[in-house]
């Protein structure tokens, strides 16, 4: 049931860039509908050079390409080009429902924003999730890294889930600069000079003359 197809960015057909939904050829969409019970998400795996990603099939298109959000294409590898063939296969196993999602915020535009509300709204657009996924909110105000999910592995979204945020690691404090050594205080007492002036020398000479004359 797998197919090897070329990929394109979902931007070519003005699809939803900020979700986990892909658009596949209409012939496959129609054929694979019977694999999934009514009301259940149509899941599929994308594989390129050993890297797999579980995604949701959103709709079909008349062309023979797989249209993906750019973040999914980036996840599949930096060597992926318009000429690369990606393996697409329906995923029919039942996924465990997510109980907990651990997020590490990489960037947020406004420190006062309601981070939890923003991420919950964004995750409503996803059907499945796994660790080591980068989540970029549509208006680029928040970027977060999925550190872990419970239970581990691929999980289905849609129910009540605990959303935990890791505290950012504190930046190391700069080492204090050494304080300059205090300069020695200058003394206000004038030290006597060891060098005699000419006047002092003359006074001493006259005193000697008088002393010798008295002998």
C-alpha positions, 0 to 999 in steps of 0.5 A, spaced: 500 500 500 505 504 500 507 509 494 513 513 493 512 520 491 515 527 490 513 532 495 512 539 495 510 545 500 503 546 502 504 553 500 503 551 493 496 550 494 495 555 500 494 549 505 495 550 513 502 551 514 501 550 522 498 543 523 500 536 522 496 535 516 498 533 509 495 533 502 495 527 498 493 525 491 486 524 490 486 517 487 490 515 494 485 519 498 479 516 495 482 509 496 485 509 503 478 512 506 476 505 507 482 503 511 479 508 517 473 508 521 468 514 520 470 519 524 477 517 525 483 521 523 486 518 517 494 517 519 500 516 514 507 515 515 512 519 511 519 516 510 525 519 507 532 516 508 530 512 514 527 518 517 519 517 519 514 522 521 507 520 523 502 525 520 495 526 518 492 526 511 487 532 511 485 532 504 486 529 496 488 533 490 488 532 483 496 532 482 500 527 484 504 530 489 504 530 497 503 537 499 506 538 506 507 543 511 514 546 511 516 544 518 515 536 516 519 537 510 525 540 514 524 534 519 525 529 514 532 532 512 536 537 509 537 533 503 530 533 501 529 536 494 523 537 489 526 531 486 526 526 492 521 521 492 518 520 499 515 513 501 507 514 504 504 509 507 497 509 511 498 508 518 492 503 521 495 502 528 491 505 534 495 510 538 495 511 545 492 518 547 497 523 550 497 524 557 502 529 558 506 533 554 513 537 556 515 543 552 521 547 553 520 554 550 525 556 545 523 563 544 517 568 546 516 575 543 512 577 549 514 575 556 507 577 559 503 573 554 499 567 556 503 561 554 499 556 556 493 558 552 497 560 546 500 553 546 493 549 547 490 553 542 496 551 537 496 544 539 488 543 537 491 543 530 495 537 531 492 530 531 498 526 533 505 528 536 512 525 538 518 528 542 523 532 539 518 536 535 519 543 534 512 547 534 512 554 531 506 558 533 503 561 527 504 568 528 511 567 530 510 569 537 512 562 540 517 557 539 517 551 543 521 544 543 517 538 545 522 535 550 517 529 552 510 526 551 507 520 555 506 515 554 513 515 550 513 514 542 507 517 538 501 519 541 494 521 539 491 528 541 484 530 542 483 529 550 485 532 556 492 532 557 497 535 562 501 541 559 508 542 563 513 547 561 520 546 563 524 552 566 529 555 562 536 554 564 539 560 568 544 563 564 551 563 568 553 569 572 559 573 569 565 573 573 566 579 578 571 584 575 577 584 580 577 590 584 583 595 583 588 595 589 587 602 593 593 607 592 597 608 598 595 615 602 600 620 601 603 623 608 601 630 610 608 630 614 614 633 610 620 629 610 626 632 612 631 633 606 638 630 606 641 635 601 643 641 605 642 648 601 648 653 600 645 657 606 645 651 611 652 650 609 655 657 610 652 657 617 655 650 619 662 653 616 662 659 620 660 655 626 666 651 625 671 657 624 668 660 631 669 653 634 677 653 632 678 660 634 676 659 641 681 653 642 
